[in-house]
């Protein structure tokens, strides 16, 4: 059922008449609201386009309803998803659920290994998980159904995930347990299966849905106020049936030309300026929201968790799209050093862990360094993070704890095992905990500070 962009492309036709609102203020206000609501959707489309719709993209992975695998962890060359983790090779499957559901199958795996299947709808809400927390290490068959499906669930399906959108991202993470573990990771990945329901049942497939011709994506970080933003949003809306609770909002959006499947264009320069002003206002609100973020726990989750807090959902996409819910993962730092100052590689930093100060987790933890643009930092050691798997190799302090050295230049041969390289410019750090314990989620355990040495 690889039909999303196969074959002849349908023409989108001419754009709809621009139903101008009653006042200039309305145009700007609607553009601001639509920008915040639509930012994660448009960012999501850009990744969908590069990974599954454009075979010429250097980031292309596989067509829809097929799975692709990163055979190693993310590196400096990966520049589509910001702030990627470098602990688990990713696998991706973009699901087109318009014709029929898709069955995802996972094998059994070792009890000490973390394997995660995260399902994300077009809004970027989390539909659910298949992980050691929800399913142990037994594997199984799981059905993902779109909003229109009303069929019977076949025997053998462990769980059904219902999506309010026709497109869903199945996002897999497979933990590497040791330096020589990649062959086993690859063997597990090769057993991840993605099958339309008809193929799972061995029956004839249903009629193919209509072909949707892709539109040019927009880089929301480098061109946040391009009007192509709304053309990309309109493309995604074709696969996002209107929800009752958002009907009035979607009607407001239509007043400035935000209509499913239509290209977007302002009717005149004056109106375009009003729309861009609204986008700028929305962007400023998102940037202000980033400064109030305390942890990833408040940013990512289901629609039931985030409710109608569209500003937080947009901020989450801006910071790092496809983040995990707190039950599965929690970021516990770091936004600044112990003085509250932004990280800068012209300085040297340290993080000291007491012997009994490690985060209580059910899986693992890691601290990753990023460039100011939130991409993996290229360095001669090719060391992008320090993780709990590296504990046996770290040099211990006299008290039994250990100290990490976060700096651009090596701290010297004796301490290099504890060195996390960073650029000689502003940089970022992310402290990840997988399957965080109650003490982490409840704030009773906190990450040790990042102390600036000079």
ZICORSUL-V712346 format. One record per residue. N is the residue number from 1. RES is the residue in one small letter. SS is DSSP state (helix for helix, strand for strand, loop for the rest). PHI is phi in radians with two decimals (none if undefined). NEAR is the number of other ideal C-beta (glycine too) atoms within 12 Angstrom. Layout:
# ZICORSUL-V712346
N/RES/SS/PHI/NEAR ; N/RES/SS/PHI/NEAR
This chain:
# ZICORSUL-V712346
1/x/loop/none/32 ; 2/x/loop/-1.54/28 ; 3/x/loop/-2.09/28 ; 4/x/loop/-1.06/36 ; 5/x/loop/-2.26/29 ; 6/x/loop/-1.31/24 ; 7/x/loop/1.30/14 ; 8/x/loop/-1.25/11 ; 9/x/loop/-1.52/15 ; 10/x/loop/-1.31/20 ; 11/x/loop/-1.30/14 ; 12/x/loop/-1.38/24 ; 13/x/loop/1.34/12 ; 14/x/loop/-1.38/14 ; 15/x/loop/-1.19/24 ; 16/x/loop/-1.25/23 ; 17/x/loop/-1.05/14 ; 18/x/loop/-1.42/29 ; 19/x/loop/-1.43/21 ; 20/x/loop/-1.06/21 ; 21/x/loop/-1.15/25 ; 22/x/loop/-1.23/12 ; 23/x/loop/-2.50/12 ; 24/x/helix/-1.06/19 ; 25/x/helix/-1.07/15 ; 26/x/helix/-1.11/22 ; 27/x/helix/-1.05/36 ; 28/x/helix/-1.13/27 ; 29/x/helix/-1.14/27 ; 30/x/helix/-1.19/40 ; 31/x/helix/-1.08/41 ; 32/x/helix/-1.08/34 ; 33/x/helix/-1.10/33 ; 34/x/helix/-1.21/40 ; 35/x/helix/-1.14/43 ; 36/x/helix/-1.13/42 ; 37/x/helix/-1.11/40 ; 38/x/helix/-1.59/46 ; 39/x/helix/-0.97/44 ; 40/x/helix/-1.15/44 ; 41/x/helix/-1.17/44 ; 42/x/helix/-1.22/48 ; 43/x/helix/-1.10/43 ; 44/x/helix/-1.05/43 ; 45/x/helix/-1.09/46 ; 46/x/helix/-1.04/40 ; 47/x/helix/-1.23/41 ; 48/x/helix/-0.96/47 ; 49/x/helix/-1.05/37 ; 50/x/helix/-1.26/30 ; 51/x/helix/-1.54/38 ; 52/x/helix/-2.35/39 ; 53/x/helix/-1.84/37 ; 54/x/loop/-2.04/25 ; 55/x/loop/-1.08/18 ; 56/x/loop/-1.52/10 ; 57/x/loop/-1.22/21 ; 58/x/loop/-1.13/13 ; 59/x/loop/-1.70/26 ; 60/x/loop/-1.05/22 ; 61/x/loop/-1.95/34 ; 62/x/loop/-2.96/28 ; 63/x/loop/-1.21/27 ; 64/x/loop/-1.07/40 ; 65/x/loop/1.07/42 ; 66/x/loop/-2.44/31 ; 67/x/strand/-1.83/34 ; 68/x/strand/-2.26/28 ; 69/x/strand/-2.29/28 ; 70/x/loop/-1.46/33 ; 71/x/loop/-1.48/21 ; 72/x/loop/-2.55/26 ; 73/x/loop/-1.29/32 ; 74/x/loop/-1.05/32 ; 75/x/loop/-2.38/24 ; 76/x/loop/-1.04/23 ; 77/x/loop/-1.34/17 ; 78/x/loop/-1.54/29 ; 79/x/loop/-2.32/26 ; 80/x/loop/-1.84/34 ; 81/x/loop/-1.58/34 ; 82/x/loop/-1.40/32 ; 83/x/loop/0.88/39 ; 84/x/loop/-1.22/37 ; 85/x/loop/-1.37/45 ; 86/x/loop/-2.10/36 ; 87/x/loop/-1.84/39 ; 88/x/strand/-2.34/42 ; 89/x/strand/-0.97/36 ; 90/x/strand/-1.59/40 ; 91/x/strand/-2.27/36 ; 92/x/strand/-2.35/38 ; 93/x/strand/-2.53/43 ; 94/x/strand/-1.53/43 ; 95/x/strand/-1.79/48 ; 96/x/strand/-1.81/41 ; 97/x/loop/-1.75/46 ; 98/x/loop/-1.16/34 ; 99/x/loop/-1.47/31 ; 100/x/loop/-2.93/35 ; 101/x/loop/-1.16/42 ; 102/x/strand/-2.16/44 ; 103/x/strand/-1.82/37 ; 104/x/strand/-1.88/46 ; 105/x/strand/-2.08/30 ; 106/x/strand/-2.11/39 ; 107/x/loop/-1.46/26 ; 108/x/loop/-1.22/17 ; 109/x/loop/-2.58/32 ; 110/x/loop/-1.11/22 ; 111/x/loop/-1.14/15 ; 112/x/loop/-1.47/20 ; 113/x/loop/-1.68/33 ; 114/x/loop/-1.70/41 ; 115/x/strand/-2.18/44 ; 116/x/strand/-2.27/42 ; 117/x/strand/-2.02/50 ; 118/x/strand/-1.92/44 ; 119/x/strand/-1.92/42 ; 120/x/strand/-2.28/45 ; 121/x/strand/-1.50/40 ; 122/x/loop/-1.20/41 ; 123/x/loop/-1.30/41 ; 124/x/loop/1.44/46 ; 125/x/loop/-1.28/41 ; 126/x/strand/-1.52/39 ; 127/x/strand/-1.38/40 ; 128/x/strand/2.83/37 ; 129/x/strand/-2.35/36 ; 130/x/strand/-2.15/37 ; 131/x/loop/-2.56/37 ; 132/x/helix/-0.99/31 ; 133/x/helix/-1.20/27 ; 134/x/helix/-1.74/25 ; 135/x/helix/-2.45/24 ; 136/x/loop/1.10/18 ; 137/x/loop/-2.02/24 ; 138/x/loop/-1.48/20 ; 139/x/loop/1.25/25 ; 140/x/strand/2.41/26 ; 141/x/strand/-1.93/31 ; 142/x/strand/-2.31/42 ; 143/x/strand/-1.84/40 ; 144/x/strand/-2.01/45 ; 145/x/strand/-2.07/36 ; 146/x/loop/-1.46/35 ; 147/x/loop/-1.17/24 ; 148/x/loop/-1.66/20 ; 149/x/loop/-1.32/25 ; 150/x/loop/-2.30/11 ; 151/x/loop/-1.39/20 ; 152/x/loop/-1.54/13 ; 153/x/loop/-1.39/23 ; 154/x/loop/-1.29/22 ; 155/x/loop/-1.04/10 ; 156/x/loop/1.64/16 ; 157/x/strand/-1.45/25 ; 158/x/strand/-1.31/24 ; 159/x/strand/-2.73/24 ; 160/x/strand/-1.94/27 ; 161/x/strand/-1.90/36 ; 162/x/strand/-1.75/25 ; 163/x/loop/-1.96/38 ; 164/x/loop/-1.41/30 ; 165/x/loop/-2.13/39 ; 166/x/loop/-1.35/37 ; 167/x/strand/-1.97/46 ; 168/x/strand/-2.42/46 ; 169/x/strand/-1.71/44 ; 170/x/strand/-1.68/49 ; 171/x/strand/-2.05/44 ; 172/x/strand/-1.85/40 ; 173/x/strand/-2.25/44 ; 174/x/strand/-2.17/38 ; 175/x/strand/-1.26/40 ; 176/x/loop/-1.56/35 ; 177/x/loop/-1.60/28 ; 178/x/loop/-2.84/18 ; 179/x/loop/-1.08/17 ; 180/x/loop/-1.75/9 ; 181/x/loop/-1.62/24 ; 182/x/helix/-1.02/22 ; 183/x/helix/-1.01/17 ; 184/x/helix/-1.20/24 ; 185/x/helix/-1.04/35 ; 186/x/helix/-1.09/19 ; 187/x/helix/-1.10/18 ; 188/x/helix/-1.18/35 ; 189/x/helix/-0.98/34 ; 190/x/loop/-1.17/19 ; 191/x/loop/-1.71/24 ; 192/x/loop/-1.33/39 ; 193/x/strand/-2.01/28 ; 194/x/strand/-2.21/41 ; 195/x/strand/-2.37/31 ; 196/x/strand/-0.98/37 ; 197/x/helix/-0.96/36 ; 198/x/helix/-1.09/22 ; 199/x/helix/-1.20/23 ; 200/x/helix/-1.09/28 ; 201/x/helix/-1.50/23 ; 202/x/loop/1.30/12 ; 203/x/loop/-1.93/14 ; 204/x/loop/-1.22/13 ; 205/x/loop/-1.28/22 ; 206/x/loop/-1.28/21 ; 207/x/loop/-1.09/12 ; 208/x/loop/-1.25/21 ; 209/x/loop/-1.26/29 ; 210/x/loop/-1.15/22 ; 211/x/loop/-1.34/23 ; 212/x/loop/-1.95/35 ; 213/x/loop/-1.32/24 ; 214/x/loop/-1.19/32 ; 215/x/loop/-1.94/34 ; 216/x/loop/-1.17/25 ; 217/x/loop/-1.33/33 ; 218/x/loop/-2.22/33 ; 219/x/loop/-1.43/24 ; 220/x/loop/-1.20/36 ; 221/x/loop/-1.51/30 ; 222/x/loop/-1.74/16 ; 223/x/loop/-2.34/20 ; 224/x/loop/-1.17/30 ; 225/x/loop/-1.93/29 ; 226/x/loop/-1.21/27 ; 227/x/loop/-1.20/36 ; 228/x/helix/-1.08/28 ; 229/x/helix/-0.87/41 ; 230/x/helix/-1.37/45 ; 231/x/helix/-1.16/34 ; 232/x/helix/-1.12/39 ; 233/x/helix/-1.08/47 ; 234/x/helix/-1.07/37 ; 235/x/helix/-1.09/41 ; 236/x/helix/-1.13/41 ; 237/x/helix/-1.11/37 ; 238/x/loop/-1.06/33 ; 239/x/loop/-1.90/38 ; 240/x/loop/-2.25/37 ; 241/x/loop/-0.95/25 ; 242/x/loop/-1.14/22 ; 243/x/loop/-1.55/22 ; 244/x/helix/-0.96/10 ; 245/x/helix/-1.28/13 ; 246/x/helix/-2.03/24 ; 247/x/helix/-1.07/13 ; 248/x/helix/-1.09/16 ; 249/x/helix/-1.13/23 ; 250/x/helix/-1.11/27 ; 251/x/helix/-1.16/17 ; 252/x/helix/-1.09/25 ; 253/x/helix/-1.02/40 ; 254/x/helix/-1.07/29 ; 255/x/loop/-1.18/28 ; 256/x/loop/-2.00/44 ; 257/x/loop/1.63/36 ; 258/x/loop/-1.54/45 ; 259/x/loop/-2.32/31 ; 260/x/loop/-0.93/28 ; 261/x/loop/1.39/28 ; 262/x/loop/-1.92/28 ; 263/x/loop/-1.17/27 ; 264/x/loop/-2.00/39 ; 265/x/loop/-2.71/25 ; 266/x/loop/-1.34/29 ; 267/x/loop/-1.27/20 ; 268/x/loop/-2.83/13 ; 269/x/helix/-1.03/12 ; 270/x/helix/-1.14/16 ; 271/x/helix/-1.17/28 ; 272/x/helix/-1.01/25 ; 273/x/helix/-1.08/19 ; 274/x/helix/-1.18/30 ; 275/x/helix/-1.17/42 ; 276/x/helix/-1.06/28 ; 277/x/helix/-1.05/25 ; 278/x/helix/-1.12/40 ; 279/x/helix/-1.09/42 ; 280/x/helix/-1.10/21 ; 281/x/helix/-1.12/28 ; 282/x/helix/-1.08/36 ; 283/x/helix/-1.10/30 ; 284/x/helix/-1.11/22 ; 285/x/helix/-1.11/26 ; 286/x/helix/-1.12/36 ; 287/x/helix/-1.11/22 ; 288/x/helix/-1.15/17 ; 289/x/helix/-1.14/27 ; 290/x/helix/-1.06/25 ; 291/x/loop/-1.31/17 ; 292/x/loop/-1.82/17 ; 293/x/loop/-1.24/26 ; 294/x/loop/-1.74/19 ; 295/x/loop/-2.83/31 ; 296/x/helix/-1.16/36 ; 297/x/helix/-1.04/28 ; 298/x/helix/-1.54/25 ; 299/x/loop/-1.75/39 ; 300/x/loop/-2.13/37 ; 301/x/loop/2.85/32 ; 302/x/loop/-1.40/28 ; 303/x/helix/-1.09/28 ; 304/x/helix/-1.10/14 ; 305/x/helix/-1.34/23 ; 306/x/helix/-1.45/28 ; 307/x/loop/0.96/15 ; 308/x/loop/-1.81/20 ; 309/x/loop/-1.45/22 ; 310/x/helix/-1.21/32 ; 311/x/helix/-1.14/33 ; 312/x/helix/-1.16/34 ; 313/x/helix/-1.08/38 ; 314/x/helix/-1.17/40 ; 315/x/helix/-1.09/35 ; 316/x/helix/-1.05/42 ; 317/x/helix/-1.12/41 ; 318/x/helix/-1.09/35 ; 319/x/helix/-1.31/37 ; 320/x/helix/3.12/33 ; 321/x/loop/-1.04/39 ; 322/x/loop/1.26/40 ; 323/x/loop/-1.18/41 ; 324/x/loop/-1.64/41 ; 325/x/loop/-1.25/37 ; 326/x/loop/-1.10/33 ; 327/x/loop/-1.12/31 ; 328/x/loop/-1.74/39 ; 329/x/strand/-2.74/44 ; 330/x/strand/-2.46/41 ; 331/x/strand/-1.47/40 ; 332/x/loop/-2.04/37 ; 333/x/loop/2.59/33 ; 334/x/loop/-2.19/35 ; 335/x/loop/-1.71/26 ; 336/x/loop/-2.81/22 ; 337/x/loop/-1.39/28 ; 338/x/loop/-1.11/21 ; 339/x/loop/-1.58/15 ; 340/x/loop/1.45/13 ; 341/x/loop/-1.65/18 ; 342/x/loop/-1.12/22 ; 343/x/loop/-1.24/38 ; 344/x/strand/-2.52/26 ; 345/x/loop/-1.19/28 ; 346/x/loop/-1.30/20 ; 347/x/loop/-1.91/27 ; 348/x/loop/-1.93/30 ; 349/x/strand/-2.31/38 ; 350/x/strand/-2.45/28 ; 351/x/strand/-2.22/37 ; 352/x/strand/-1.86/27 ; 353/x/strand/-1.77/30 ; 354/x/loop/-1.24/18 ; 355/x/loop/-1.01/15 ; 356/x/loop/-1.88/12 ; 357/x/loop/-1.84/22 ; 358/x/loop/-1.31/28 ; 359/x/loop/-1.18/38 ; 360/x/loop/-1.35/25 ; 361/x/strand/-2.30/30 ; 362/x/loop/-1.52/26 ; 363/x/loop/-2.17/38 ; 364/x/loop/-2.74/34 ; 365/x/strand/-2.34/39 ; 366/x/strand/-2.75/39 ; 367/x/strand/-2.14/42 ; 368/x/strand/-2.03/38 ; 369/x/strand/-1.74/43 ; 370/x/strand/-2.30/40 ; 371/x/strand/-1.25/27 ; 372/x/loop/-1.07/22 ; 373/x/loop/-1.47/19 ; 374/x/loop/1.22/28 ; 375/x/loop/-1.93/28 ; 376/x/strand/-1.10/35 ; 377/x/loop/-1.50/38 ; 378/x/loop/-1.32/21 ; 379/x/loop/-2.57/27 ; 380/x/loop/-1.04/13 ; 381/x/loop/-1.35/19 ; 382/x/loop/0.97/17 ; 383/x/loop/-1.82/32 ; 384/x/loop/-1.86/37 ; 385/x/strand/-2.79/39 ; 386/x/strand/-1.97/37 ; 387/x/strand/-2.33/38 ; 388/x/helix/-1.10/31 ; 389/x/helix/-1.18/26 ; 390/x/helix/-1.61/27 ; 391/x/helix/-0.93/23 ; 392/x/helix/-1.08/13 ; 393/x/helix/-1.68/18 ; 394/x/loop/-1.35/28 ; 395/x/loop/-1.35/23 ; 396/x/strand/-1.50/19 ; 397/x/loop/-1.39/19 ; 398/x/loop/-1.07/11 ; 399/x/loop/-1.52/13 ; 400/x/loop/1.63/17 ; 401/x/loop/-1.48/22 ; 402/x/strand/-2.67/30 ; 403/x/strand/-2.13/34 ; 404/x/strand/-1.71/41 ; 405/x/strand/-1.94/34 ; 406/x/strand/-1.90/44 ; 407/x/strand/-2.88/35 ; 408/x/loop/-1.38/27 ; 409/x/loop/-1.61/21 ; 410/x/loop/-1.05/21 ; 411/x/loop/-1.38/23 ; 412/x/loop/1.96/14 ; 413/x/loop/-0.98/10 ; 414/x/loop/-1.21/12 ; 415/x/loop/-1.95/23 ; 416/x/helix/-1.11/23 ; 417/x/helix/-1.08/24 ; 418/x/helix/-1.76/32 ; 419/x/strand/-1.66/36 ; 420/x/strand/-1.89/45 ; 421/x/strand/-1.19/36 ; 422/x/loop/-2.36/41 ; 423/x/loop/-1.19/29 ; 424/x/loop/-1.48/19 ; 425/x/loop/-2.54/19 ; 426/x/strand/-0.94/24 ; 427/x/strand/-2.60/37 ; 428/x/strand/-2.28/37 ; 429/x/strand/-2.25/41 ; 430/x/strand/-2.26/41 ; 431/x/strand/-1.84/42 ; 432/x/strand/-1.87/42 ; 433/x/strand/-2.21/41 ; 434/x/strand/-1.83/42 ; 435/x/loop/0.92/35 ; 436/x/strand/-1.11/35 ; 437/x/loop/-1.29/24 ; 438/x/helix/-1.01/18 ; 439/x/helix/-1.14/19 ; 440/x/helix/-1.25/33 ; 441/x/helix/-1.14/27 ; 442/x/loop/-1.53/16 ; 443/x/loop/1.41/18 ; 444/x/loop/-1.35/13 ; 445/x/loop/-1.85/26 ; 446/x/loop/-2.20/21 ; 447/x/loop/-1.20/31 ; 448/x/loop/-1.09/28 ; 449/x/loop/-1.22/26 ; 450/x/strand/-1.66/39 ; 451/x/strand/-1.67/24 ; 452/x/strand/-1.44/24 ; 453/x/loop/-1.49/19 ; 454/x/loop/-2.74/11
